[in-house]
Amino acid sequence: MKSYAFGAQLLWSDGVTATVAAESILLEAIPGATAVRRATREEDRTGVDWWVELANGHALAIDMKARSVDPLNAYGTDDLALEVWSVVQGAKRKQGWTLDADKRCDYILWVWMATGRWCLVPFPMLCTVFRERFGEWMSAYREFTQDTGGRWQSSCIFVPRKVVWRAIYDRYGGERVA
């Protein structure tokens, strides 16, 4: 299991560059989007970073995952970081956001800040396929821990983006109805 520092990742996800990227991506990518606003600190603790206001009066909850390094350029891999445990340690152990079917979120937005690439995935579909393929993906892909400076550790696996999209297509592509 490989480790990496949480502090640097948090700075990227809260930074001005990430804010501009999120706003422009979400306004362009979501049909009917009229405004994008940052979630409150309380909402952020529940996993919502952004709200996208729609012309019909509804709002979509977005969780943003900003990465400073684009793995496609740096390592030749195109992956999505999927959290297995939000807290790894013993009695405080808590499942990660990717497995949390109760998470209040409509979409996950990954942004690779070094290149500006991004990926927007419907969270309910992602959560379902991750739960269904959890064992398979845990065996196939390496688990990494993220240290928050001693407060807690979380862990994730980096699953190739095409593998995630293929799983969503296979699950939600529609079976023939008899």
C-alpha positions in Angstrom: 0.0 0.0 0.0 1.5 3.4 -1.1 1.0 6.6 1.0 0.6 10.2 0.0 0.1 13.5 1.9 -3.4 14.8 2.3 -2.5 18.5 2.9 -1.2 19.1 -0.7 -4.3 17.5 -2.1 -6.6 19.6 0.1 -5.0 22.8 -1.0 -5.6 21.9 -4.6 -9.3 21.1 -4.1 -9.9 24.3 -2.1 -7.7 26.6 -4.4 -8.8 29.4 -6.6 -7.7 27.4 -9.7 -9.9 24.5 -8.8 -12.9 26.9 -8.1 -12.6 28.5 -11.6 -12.2 25.0 -13.2 -15.3 23.6 -11.4 -17.5 26.5 -12.2 -16.7 26.6 -15.9 -16.8 22.8 -16.3 -20.1 22.4 -14.6 -21.8 25.3 -16.4 -20.7 23.8 -19.7 -21.3 20.2 -19.0 -24.7 20.1 -17.3 -27.7 21.0 -19.6 -29.9 23.7 -18.1 -27.2 24.9 -15.6 -27.7 28.6 -14.8 -25.3 29.0 -11.8 -22.7 27.2 -9.8 -22.2 28.0 -6.1 -19.8 26.7 -3.5 -21.4 24.5 -0.8 -21.3 25.7 2.8 -18.7 24.2 5.2 -21.6 22.1 6.8 -22.6 20.8 3.3 -19.0 20.1 2.5 -18.8 17.8 5.5 -21.6 15.7 4.0 -19.7 15.4 0.7 -21.2 18.2 -1.3 -18.6 20.7 -2.7 -20.7 22.5 -5.3 -24.4 23.1 -6.1 -25.4 23.5 -9.8 -28.6 25.5 -10.1 -30.8 24.4 -13.0 -33.2 26.5 -15.1 -36.1 24.3 -13.8 -35.4 25.4 -10.2 -33.8 22.2 -9.1 -30.2 21.9 -7.9 -27.6 19.1 -8.3 -25.1 18.2 -5.6 -21.5 17.8 -6.9 -18.5 16.3 -5.0 -15.2 17.5 -6.6 -12.0 15.5 -6.6 -9.1 17.7 -7.7 -5.8 16.1 -8.4 -2.7 18.3 -8.9 -0.9 15.7 -11.1 -2.5 14.2 -14.2 -1.7 10.5 -14.1 -2.1 10.2 -17.9 0.8 12.5 -18.4 2.9 11.6 -15.3 2.4 7.8 -15.3 0.7 6.8 -18.6 -2.4 5.7 -16.7 -5.9 7.3 -16.9 -7.5 6.5 -13.6 -10.1 7.7 -11.1 -9.3 7.7 -7.4 -12.1 5.7 -5.6 -12.1 5.9 -1.8 -12.4 2.6 0.0 -12.1 3.9 3.6 -12.5 7.5 4.7 -11.0 6.4 8.0 -8.7 3.4 8.0 -7.9 3.0 11.7 -9.6 0.4 14.0 -12.7 1.3 15.9 -13.1 4.6 14.0 -13.0 2.7 10.6 -15.5 4.3 8.2 -16.3 3.3 4.6 -15.3 5.6 1.9 -17.5 7.9 -0.2 -17.5 5.6 -3.2 -19.2 2.8 -1.2 -21.6 5.1 0.7 -25.1 4.6 -0.9 -26.5 7.2 1.6 -24.1 10.0 0.4 -26.0 13.1 -0.7 -24.5 13.6 -4.1 -25.6 13.6 -7.7 -22.3 13.7 -9.5 -18.6 13.3 -8.9 -16.3 15.7 -10.8 -12.6 14.8 -11.1 -10.3 17.6 -12.3 -6.7 17.1 -13.1 -5.3 20.5 -12.5 -2.0 20.1 -14.4 -3.8 19.6 -17.7 -7.3 20.7 -17.2 -8.8 17.3 -18.1 -11.9 16.4 -16.2 -14.4 13.6 -15.8 -18.0 13.9 -14.6 -19.7 10.7 -13.4 -23.2 10.1 -12.0 -22.7 9.2 -8.4 -25.6 6.7 -7.9 -24.3 4.7 -10.9 -20.7 4.8 -9.7 -21.6 3.8 -6.2 -23.6 0.8 -7.5 -20.9 -0.5 -9.8 -18.2 0.0 -7.2 -20.2 -1.9 -4.6 -20.8 -4.7 -7.1 -17.2 -4.9 -8.3 -15.5 -4.0 -5.1 -13.7 -7.4 -4.5 -12.7 -7.6 -8.2 -11.3 -4.1 -8.3 -9.5 -4.4 -4.9 -7.7 -7.5 -6.2 -6.9 -5.9 -9.6 -5.7 -2.4 -8.5 -3.4 -1.2 -5.8 -4.7 0.4 -2.6 -3.1 3.7 -1.5 -3.3 5.4 1.9 -3.6 9.1 2.4 -2.2 10.5 5.7 -3.9 13.6 7.1 -0.9 14.5 9.4 -1.7 12.0 12.1 -5.4 12.8 12.5 -6.6 9.8 10.4 -5.7 7.9 7.3 -8.0 7.2 4.3 -7.4 4.7 1.5 -8.4 4.6 -2.2 -7.8 2.5 -5.3 -7.0 4.0 -8.7 -9.2 2.3 -11.2 -8.7 3.0 -14.9 -11.3 5.5 -16.1 -12.4 3.2 -19.0 -12.9 0.3 -16.6 -15.3 2.5 -14.5 -17.2 3.7 -17.6 -17.4 0.1 -19.0 -18.8 -1.1 -15.7 -21.4 1.7 -15.7 -22.3 0.9 -19.3 -22.5 -2.9 -18.6 -24.8 -2.3 -15.6 -27.0 0.5 -17.0 -26.8 -0.1 -20.7 -30.2 -1.7 -20.6 -31.1 -5.4 -20.9 -33.7 -6.5 -23.4 -37.1 -6.5 -21.9 -39.1 -9.7 -22.4 
